[in-house]
Amino acid sequence: MTDDEMTKKSDEAFAALQSAVSEAIDHKRRLGQYWVVADANGQPVKIYPENSVDSAAE
């Protein structure tokens, strides 16, 4: 497998992961559930559908 083929495969895998995460977050938002993301410092943060945010480290 060439470098170009490997790059294309990794780009496709990354796009698939981005799509899956986006769909999961949208699903949680529609159900009124929170989800956890990392902030700029790598700390977990709870995100709520109504746009309030809590530190998940509590």
N, C-alpha and C positions, 0 to 999 in steps of 0.2 A: 504494500500500500504506500502510495507516495505521500509526501507532506501535504500537498494540496487536497488529496482525498481525506486525509486525517483531519485537516482543518475544516473541511466541509462537513464531515461527520460530527465533529465536536460542536460546530455552529448549529447544526440541526438538533443535536441533543440539548444544547443550551436553550434554543428557541422552544423546544418541547417542554422543558422544565419551567421556563418563564410562563408559558401558556397555562400549564397545570396549576402553578401557584396563583396566577391571576384568577383563574376559574374558582379555585378553592376559597380565595379571599372574597370574591364576589358572592359566592354561595353563603359563606359565614355572615357577610354583611346583610344579605337578604333575610337570613334567619334571625338577625339581631344578636349574633354571637360576636365575641371579641376574637382577635388574633394577635399573635406576638411577633414582633419584628425586632431587629437589632438597630439601636440608634447609631449615631456617628462614632461613638466610643465603644461600640460592641456590646452595650448593655441592653438587656431585654426590656421591651416596652410593650404594654398592652394597648391595642388600638380598638376602640369601640365604634360601632356603626354611626353613632350620633356625634362623632368627631372628638370625644373626650379621650384623654390619654392618661394612663397610669404607669408608673414604673412596675415592671413585672418582677423586679428583684426583691420585692417586699415579702 
